[in-house]
Structure formats: structure tokens, C-alpha cells
Amino acid sequence: MSFGGKVNRAENTNVLGDGWPDLSTDEFRNLRRIPHTFDNDSMAAAVTIAALNIQQRLVDLLVDNKPPELNAAKTIVYKRAVYGLAHADLLPEFATQNRRKEGESVATDEPEQEARFITQSNQDVRLLLGRSANGISSI
């Protein structure tokens, strides 16, 4: 946001995937419905950290220590896992932003919402690994 109060909609940070799908704060904003008034640098940091976390959990997919080529559907699942985890990480910061009186109670369910985002991210990781969505496998 500028000093004049205008929202800078052009601000974007690309997060290179180094073999994994590339990510961006603009895509994160659009997919997760993040207001443009939210700090781009905070979002870039959260997306970068979440990507590292997800990539470490997907180490079983590496081929000769290189990320696999993901098809379109798996790329969407990967991005949802990363962006969901980043969104969960940023929820406390979202809650501290100024809200209109009607929206003040929205932050009260933050822990439950954070848990939902993390659960979805975990399910996406299991999907990419070819495991059961609930984490249970047959013996």
C-alpha cells in the first residue's frame, strides 16, 4: 500500500521452484483470496518456507535427487499444499490487520481455521505420495 492509501496491485514476488513448480505471491493472493493490502514480503516468506516444508515431505518422490515432473493435476495439488500451509502460517498476521466492526469476530475461529488449512495441506501431501487421505494404510 502506498502512503496515499492506494493499493499496489502490481506487487508480486516469484518463488522459483528449482525443479518443483514455481510459485508466486500473486497466485497465492488469488487462490487463497488474500487482500492486496497484505504485505507482499510476509507472503513471499511464508510461501518460500511452506514450499521448503512440503518439498522435504515429498523427498520420496525425488528421482536421482531431482524433483519429479508433475502433471497439471499434481501441480495443482502441490500448489494447494504449499499455499494452504503458507495461509495457515499467516493467519495470526491476518488477524492483527484492521477490520471493520462486522469482521472483528472472524479472527476468533483462527485456531480452527489454521487446523483446517494444515489438514488439507497434509492430505494433499499424502495424495502426491500415493497414500491414503486419512493417513491409514493396510498392513
Disulfide bonds with the S-S distance in Angstrom:
none
